[in-house]
């Protein structure tokens, strides 16, 4: 008789762990992760830019950081107008190269 009670308690414990596993899977699969904000307060353009139009809009709004950067690099508004629509960025040998 003791063997049967022991088996019943083991089955209940196993069922508890199976239900616990389902609960963990529910939270892991059905609740989407929160989007991380990979930005820094020191970013020149918070959130970045994704098109030529955004760069020109920031440049025309007298964004001090962007203007200082473009002046330092010798980039004019006409240079920005000549950009392709979708800029890309690549890093090589500790130098950042922005290609358009």
HELIX and SHEET records of a PDB file:
HELIX    1   1 UNK A    2  UNK A   30  1                                  29    
HELIX    2   2 UNK A   52  UNK A   60  1                                   9    
HELIX    3   3 UNK A   64  UNK A   73  1                                  10    
HELIX    4   4 UNK A   77  UNK A   81  1                                   5    
SHEET    1   A 2 UNK A  88  UNK A  92  0                                        
SHEET    2   A 2 UNK A  95  UNK A  99 -1                                        
END                                                                             
